[in-house]
């Protein structure tokens, strides 16, 4: 379980670094299982760990990934958090963006707040607030507009702008709440608005969400969507098989010569080689991720591994199609037509429980072994 957590930590950290703007040479990058930032960093800060605690002021942007994250010191820039329980207890001068199981913002945010979580509690003022979650509590108001999508929504405080709420359960406006703009909400039942609440722009109840389909409509949409998805997937696979085989005819000919026109013993050796690659590569990736230093190499290997799986599937289709045409016409064909026919055959095999999947997997590991052998000869030996 621990290697898996480290692997996910590395992937998430890389995603944060790549997707967050403003990465500079003076950035601080830290990654530990239990991480406590107690010294002031030089610039933008990127943290990752099972538990992350920030106790020193951050002079620029802060990005963190972890199961539990607590911000106890002020942040001069933006905050981007992702993980389990996310707690912002210190002032943020920029925007605050958080996605997790439980998001708690109890300190003022000078910019906007965007939060996604099962439970979202915003008990400090901010500018614009955009929240999506199950249980949502906004209790200190906002200077801008507020947009909420949730199940159980509770509103309190003073709001200078408009409030828009879409709730699947209930909406509550607490006593003493003051909304200077309009309050529009959509819920199965009318909101519980306390008598002491003041809504200057008026409250507009648009009724139950008309854009939500009924149970029968949702079932029909799901079936239609699944049908379209599988149709597009099948067409994409057919096109990919035809393109790869048509664009690389010499490689396709060598693949068929190595897999279809060989004795069973060599075919078995290719299958064992392909099976070893399929099993050993993920283990190697996990070991590199655990070392943390090897994340760069692991990402390159991951890309090559995914490419191997894709090519193995495409050439498995070519192998299946060529074998079928050889039985029917007694001739070996490596054209794009054979690949398209084979892809259709593999698609039909996947519809057979257990056995069909095993047959497709057998074709794939044979082709993976052949690809590895061809790559080895290309890199280390002269062409025969």
SULNOR-V682112 format. One record per residue. N is the residue number from 0. RES is the residue in one small letter. SS is DSSP state (~ for helix, > for strand, _ for the rest). PSI is psi as a letter, one per 40 degrees, with the letter a starting at -180 (NA if undefined). OMEGA is omega in radians with two decimals (* if undefined). Layout:
n=[N & N]
res=[RES & RES]
ss=[SS & SS]
psi=[PSI & PSI]
omega=[OMEGA & OMEGA]
This chain:
n=[0 & 1 & 2 & 3 & 4 & 5 & 6 & 7 & 8 & 9 & 10 & 11 & 12 & 13 & 14 & 15 & 16 & 17 & 18 & 19 & 20 & 21 & 22 & 23 & 24 & 25 & 26 & 27 & 28 & 29 & 30 & 31 & 32 & 33 & 34 & 35 & 36 & 37 & 38 & 39 & 40 & 41 & 42 & 43 & 44 & 45 & 46 & 47 & 48 & 49 & 50 & 51 & 52 & 53 & 54 & 55 & 56 & 57 & 58 & 59 & 60 & 61 & 62 & 63 & 64 & 65 & 66 & 67 & 68 & 69 & 70 & 71 & 72 & 73 & 74 & 75 & 76 & 77 & 78 & 79 & 80 & 81 & 82 & 83 & 84 & 85 & 86 & 87 & 88 & 89 & 90 & 91 & 92 & 93 & 94 & 95 & 96 & 97 & 98 & 99 & 100 & 101 & 102 & 103 & 104 & 105 & 106 & 107 & 108 & 109 & 110 & 111 & 112 & 113 & 114 & 115 & 116 & 117 & 118 & 119 & 120 & 121 & 122 & 123 & 124 & 125 & 126 & 127 & 128 & 129 & 130 & 131 & 132 & 133 & 134 & 135 & 136 & 137 & 138 & 139 & 140 & 141 & 142 & 143 & 144 & 145 & 146 & 147 & 148 & 149 & 150 & 151 & 152 & 153 & 154 & 155 & 156 & 157 & 158 & 159 & 160 & 161 & 162 & 163 & 164 & 165 & 166 & 167 & 168 & 169 & 170 & 171 & 172 & 173 & 174 & 175 & 176 & 177 & 178 & 179 & 180 & 181 & 182 & 183 & 184 & 185 & 186 & 187 & 188 & 189 & 190 & 191 & 192 & 193 & 194 & 195 & 196 & 197 & 198 & 199 & 200 & 201 & 202 & 203 & 204 & 205 & 206 & 207 & 208 & 209 & 210 & 211 & 212 & 213 & 214 & 215 & 216 & 217 & 218 & 219 & 220 & 221 & 222 & 223 & 224 & 225 & 226 & 227 & 228 & 229 & 230 & 231 & 232 & 233 & 234 & 235 & 236 & 237 & 238 & 239 & 240 & 241 & 242 & 243 & 244 & 245 & 246 & 247 & 248 & 249 & 250 & 251 & 252 & 253 & 254 & 255 & 256 & 257 & 258 & 259 & 260 & 261 & 262 & 263 & 264 & 265 & 266 & 267 & 268 & 269 & 270 & 271 & 272 & 273 & 274 & 275 & 276 & 277 & 278 & 279 & 280 & 281 & 282 & 283 & 284 & 285 & 286 & 287 & 288 & 289 & 290 & 291 & 292 & 293 & 294 & 295 & 296 & 297 & 298 & 299 & 300 & 301 & 302 & 303 & 304 & 305 & 306 & 307 & 308 & 309 & 310 & 311 & 312 & 313 & 314 & 315 & 316 & 317 & 318 & 319 & 320 & 321 & 322 & 323 & 324 & 325 & 326 & 327 & 328 & 329 & 330 & 331 & 332 & 333 & 334 & 335 & 336 & 337 & 338 & 339 & 340 & 341 & 342 & 343 & 344 & 345 & 346 & 347 & 348 & 349 & 350 & 351 & 352 & 353 & 354 & 355 & 356 & 357 & 358 & 359 & 360 & 361 & 362 & 363 & 364 & 365 & 366 & 367 & 368 & 369 & 370 & 371 & 372 & 373 & 374 & 375 & 376 & 377 & 378 & 379 & 380 & 381 & 382 & 383]
res=[x & x & x & x & x & x & x & x & x & x & x & x & x & x & x & x & x & x & x & x & x & x & x & x & x & x & x & x & x & x & x & x & x & x & x & x & x & x & x & x & x & x & x & x & x & x & x & x & x & x & x & x & x & x & x & x & x & x & x & x & x & x & x & x & x & x & x & x & x & x & x & x & x & x & x & x & x & x & x & x & x & x & x & x & x & x & x & x & x & x & x & x & x & x & x & x & x & x & x & x & x & x & x & x & x & x & x & x & x & x & x & x & x & x & x & x & x & x & x & x & x & x & x & x & x & x & x & x & x & x & x & x & x & x & x & x & x & x & x & x & x & x & x & x & x & x & x & x & x & x & x & x & x & x & x & x & x & x & x & x & x & x & x & x & x & x & x & x & x & x & x & x & x & x & x & x & x & x & x & x & x & x & x & x & x & x & x & x & x & x & x & x & x & x & x & x & x & x & x & x & x & x & x & x & x & x & x & x & x & x & x & x & x & x & x & x & x & x & x & x & x & x & x & x & x & x & x & x & x & x & x & x & x & x & x & x & x & x & x & x & x & x & x & x & x & x & x & x & x & x & x & x & x & x & x & x & x & x & x & x & x & x & x & x & x & x & x & x & x & x & x & x & x & x & x & x & x & x & x & x & x & x & x & x & x & x & x & x & x & x & x & x & x & x & x & x & x & x & x & x & x & x & x & x & x & x & x & x & x & x & x & x & x & x & x & x & x & x & x & x & x & x & x & x & x & x & x & x & x & x & x & x & x & x & x & x & x & x & x & x & x & x & x & x & x & x & x & x & x & x & x & x & x & x & x & x & x & x & x & x & x & x & x & x & x & x & x & x & x & x & x & x & x & x & x & x & x & x & x & x & x & x & x & x]
ss=[_ & ~ & ~ & ~ & ~ & ~ & ~ & ~ & ~ & ~ & ~ & ~ & ~ & ~ & ~ & ~ & ~ & ~ & ~ & _ & _ & _ & _ & _ & _ & _ & _ & > & > & > & > & _ & _ & > & > & > & > & _ & _ & _ & _ & _ & _ & _ & > & > & > & > & > & > & > & > & > & > & _ & _ & _ & > & _ & _ & _ & > & > & > & > & > & > & > & > & > & > & _ & _ & _ & > & _ & _ & _ & > & > & > & > & > & > & > & > & > & > & _ & _ & _ & > & _ & _ & _ & > & > & > & > & > & > & > & > & > & > & _ & _ & _ & > & _ & _ & _ & > & > & > & > & > & > & > & > & > & > & _ & _ & _ & > & _ & _ & > & > & > & > & > & > & > & > & > & > & _ & _ & _ & > & _ & _ & _ & > & > & > & > & > & > & > & > & > & > & _ & _ & > & > & _ & _ & _ & > & > & > & > & > & > & > & > & > & > & > & _ & _ & _ & _ & > & > & _ & _ & _ & > & > & > & > & _ & _ & _ & _ & _ & > & > & _ & _ & _ & _ & > & > & _ & _ & _ & > & > & > & _ & _ & _ & _ & _ & _ & _ & _ & _ & ~ & ~ & ~ & ~ & ~ & ~ & ~ & ~ & ~ & ~ & ~ & ~ & ~ & ~ & ~ & ~ & ~ & ~ & ~ & ~ & ~ & ~ & ~ & ~ & ~ & ~ & ~ & ~ & ~ & ~ & ~ & ~ & ~ & _ & ~ & ~ & ~ & ~ & ~ & ~ & ~ & ~ & ~ & ~ & ~ & _ & _ & _ & _ & ~ & ~ & ~ & ~ & ~ & ~ & ~ & ~ & ~ & ~ & ~ & ~ & ~ & ~ & ~ & ~ & ~ & ~ & ~ & ~ & ~ & ~ & ~ & ~ & ~ & ~ & ~ & ~ & _ & _ & _ & ~ & ~ & ~ & ~ & ~ & ~ & ~ & ~ & ~ & ~ & ~ & ~ & ~ & ~ & ~ & ~ & ~ & ~ & ~ & ~ & ~ & ~ & ~ & ~ & ~ & ~ & ~ & ~ & ~ & ~ & ~ & ~ & ~ & ~ & ~ & _ & _ & _ & _ & _ & _ & ~ & ~ & ~ & ~ & ~ & ~ & ~ & ~ & ~ & ~ & ~ & ~ & ~ & ~ & ~ & _ & _ & _ & _ & ~ & ~ & ~ & ~ & ~ & ~ & ~ & ~ & ~ & ~ & ~ & ~ & ~ & ~ & ~ & ~ & ~ & ~ & ~ & ~ & ~ & ~ & ~ & ~ & ~ & ~ & _ & _ & _ & _]
psi=[d & d & d & d & d & d & d & d & d & d & d & d & d & d & d & d & d & d & e & h & i & f & h & i & d & e & i & h & h & i & h & i & d & h & h & h & h & e & i & h & i & d & b & i & h & h & i & h & i & d & h & h & h & h & e & i & i & h & e & a & i & h & h & i & h & i & d & h & h & h & h & e & i & i & h & e & a & i & h & h & i & h & a & c & h & h & h & h & e & i & i & h & d & a & i & h & h & i & h & a & d & h & h & h & h & e & i & i & h & d & a & i & h & h & i & h & i & d & h & h & h & h & f & i & i & a & b & i & h & h & h & h & a & c & h & h & h & h & e & e & a & i & e & a & i & h & h & h & h & a & c & h & h & h & h & i & a & h & h & d & a & i & h & h & h & h & i & e & c & i & h & h & h & i & h & e & h & h & h & d & a & i & h & h & i & h & i & d & i & i & i & h & h & i & d & e & i & h & g & d & e & i & h & h & h & e & a & i & h & d & e & h & i & i & d & d & d & d & d & d & d & d & d & d & d & d & d & d & d & d & d & d & d & d & d & d & d & d & d & d & d & d & d & d & d & d & d & g & d & d & d & d & d & d & d & d & d & d & d & d & f & i & i & d & d & d & d & d & d & d & d & d & d & d & d & d & d & d & d & d & d & d & d & d & d & d & d & d & d & d & e & d & d & e & d & d & d & d & d & d & d & d & d & d & d & d & d & d & d & d & d & d & d & d & d & d & d & d & d & d & d & d & d & d & d & d & d & d & e & f & i & h & h & f & i & d & d & d & d & d & d & d & d & d & d & d & d & d & d & e & e & h & h & c & d & d & d & d & d & d & d & d & d & d & d & d & d & d & d & d & d & d & d & d & d & d & d & d & d & e & i & i & h & NA]
omega=[-3.10 & 3.07 & 3.13 & 3.12 & 3.10 & 3.13 & 3.12 & 3.11 & -3.13 & 3.13 & -3.13 & 3.12 & 3.10 & 3.11 & 3.12 & -3.11 & -3.07 & -3.04 & -3.10 & 3.13 & 3.01 & 3.10 & -3.07 & -3.11 & -3.12 & -3.08 & 3.09 & -3.13 & -3.13 & 3.09 & 3.10 & 3.10 & 3.04 & -2.98 & 3.07 & 3.10 & -3.07 & 3.10 & -3.10 & 3.13 & -3.07 & -3.07 & 3.08 & -3.02 & 3.13 & -3.04 & 3.08 & 3.11 & 3.06 & 3.09 & -3.12 & 3.11 & 3.14 & -3.12 & 3.10 & 3.13 & 3.12 & -3.04 & -3.10 & -3.12 & 3.12 & 3.05 & -3.08 & 3.08 & 3.13 & 3.11 & 3.10 & -3.12 & 3.11 & 3.09 & -3.07 & -3.13 & -3.09 & 3.13 & -3.08 & -3.12 & 3.13 & 3.11 & 3.07 & -3.08 & 3.06 & 3.13 & -3.10 & 3.10 & -3.08 & -3.03 & 3.09 & -3.09 & -3.13 & -3.04 & 3.10 & -3.10 & 3.14 & 3.10 & 3.08 & 3.11 & -3.06 & 3.08 & -3.12 & 3.12 & -3.12 & -3.10 & -3.13 & 3.09 & -3.06 & 3.11 & -3.08 & 3.07 & -3.10 & -3.14 & -3.11 & 3.07 & 3.03 & -3.03 & 3.10 & -3.13 & 3.07 & 3.05 & 3.13 & 3.13 & 3.11 & -3.08 & 3.10 & -3.10 & 3.08 & 3.10 & 3.03 & -3.14 & 3.07 & -3.01 & 2.98 & -3.12 & 3.09 & 3.05 & -3.08 & 3.10 & 3.06 & -2.90 & -3.12 & 3.05 & -3.12 & 3.11 & 3.13 & -3.14 & -3.12 & 3.08 & -3.06 & 2.95 & -3.09 & 3.10 & 3.10 & -3.02 & 3.13 & -3.09 & 3.07 & 3.11 & -3.12 & -3.05 & -3.11 & -3.08 & -3.14 & 3.10 & 3.09 & -3.06 & 2.97 & -3.05 & 3.09 & -3.13 & -3.06 & 3.12 & -3.13 & 3.04 & -2.99 & 3.08 & -3.13 & 3.12 & 3.13 & -3.14 & -3.10 & 3.11 & 3.14 & 3.11 & -3.14 & -3.12 & -3.11 & -3.06 & 3.11 & 3.13 & -3.12 & -3.09 & 3.01 & -3.09 & -3.11 & -3.12 & -3.13 & 3.12 & -3.12 & 3.11 & -3.03 & -3.13 & 3.14 & 3.11 & -3.12 & 3.12 & -3.09 & 3.10 & 3.09 & -3.05 & -3.13 & -3.13 & 3.11 & -3.11 & 3.04 & -3.11 & 3.13 & 3.12 & 3.12 & 3.11 & 3.12 & 3.12 & -3.14 & 3.12 & 3.12 & 3.12 & 3.11 & 3.11 & 3.13 & -3.13 & -3.12 & 3.10 & 3.12 & 3.12 & 3.13 & 3.13 & 3.12 & 3.12 & 3.12 & 3.13 & -3.14 & 3.13 & 3.14 & -3.12 & -3.09 & -3.12 & 3.14 & -3.11 & -3.11 & -3.06 & -3.10 & 3.08 & 3.13 & 3.13 & 3.12 & 3.10 & -3.13 & 3.11 & -3.10 & -3.04 & -3.03 & -3.09 & 3.13 & 3.09 & -3.06 & -3.09 & 3.13 & 3.08 & 3.10 & 3.11 & 3.08 & 3.12 & 3.11 & 3.10 & 3.11 & 3.11 & 3.11 & 3.11 & -3.13 & -3.07 & -3.02 & -3.08 & 3.09 & 3.11 & 3.11 & 3.12 & 3.13 & 3.13 & 3.11 & 3.11 & 3.14 & -3.14 & 3.13 & 3.11 & -3.09 & -3.11 & 3.14 & 3.11 & -3.13 & 3.13 & 3.09 & 3.11 & 3.11 & 3.10 & 3.11 & 3.13 & 3.10 & 3.09 & 3.11 & -3.14 & -3.13 & -3.14 & 3.11 & 3.12 & 3.13 & -3.12 & 2.97 & 3.06 & 3.11 & 3.13 & 3.14 & 3.13 & 3.14 & 3.11 & 3.12 & 3.13 & 3.11 & 3.09 & -3.07 & -3.03 & -3.11 & 3.08 & 3.10 & -3.11 & 3.11 & -3.14 & 3.10 & 3.11 & 3.09 & 3.12 & 3.13 & 3.10 & 3.12 & 3.11 & 3.08 & 3.11 & 3.10 & 3.12 & 3.10 & 3.12 & -3.14 & 3.10 & 3.11 & -3.10 & 3.03 & -3.03 & -3.14 & 3.10 & 3.12 & 3.12 & 3.11 & 3.13 & 3.12 & 3.07 & -3.08 & -3.09 & 3.06 & -3.14 & 3.09 & 3.08 & 3.11 & 3.10 & 3.13 & 3.14 & 3.11 & 3.12 & 3.12 & 3.13 & -3.14 & -3.04 & -2.95 & -3.11 & 3.10 & 3.11 & -3.08 & *]
